[in-house]
Amino acid sequence: MKAVLFVLVVLLAMVAAFAVQNPGVIVVRFLTISGATSLLAVIVLSFAAGVLAAGLAGLSGFFRRRSEAAASARRVRELEAEVANLKGKSGGPAPSLPGATP
């Protein structure tokens, strides 16, 4: 996670350096809307939109891994309960294997 944050900070610094070195007013057109704005604003907003899109794209994998982890934890609890139940039925700890050290 720290590596991802470091890469993001470096990328943001590069975008900021590019934007500061290229000042100017540009006309932005989208469908029937147009307006004059600074190149810096366009670059920063485009970068933010890309970060947001990447975050949203990774969200499904995050929830899938979280669900799988919860299912695995539930299965571990079930197996631990089953082991405890089997130990209780046998009347004590499981016999040791021949040649095993206690």
C-alpha positions, 0 to 999 in steps of 0.5 A: 500500500505504501508503494502505491501511495508513493507512486501516486504522489510521484505521478501527481508531482509530475502532473503538477510540474507539467501543468505549472510549466504550461500555463495558459488559457484554453477553450474546452468544448464538450458536446454543445458546451464550451468555456475558457479555462486554464490548462492547469485546471484541465490537467488537474481535473483530468488527473483526478477523473483518472484516479477516480475511475481507477479506484472505481474499477478496483472496487469490485475486486476489493469487495470480492476479496473481502467476501472471500476472506469472510467466507474463509474465516467462517469456514475456519471457525466451523472446522475449529468447532468440528475439531473441538467436537471430535476431541470431546467425543474421543475423551481427550487429546488425539493419540500421537503418531508413532515416532513423534516427539511430544 
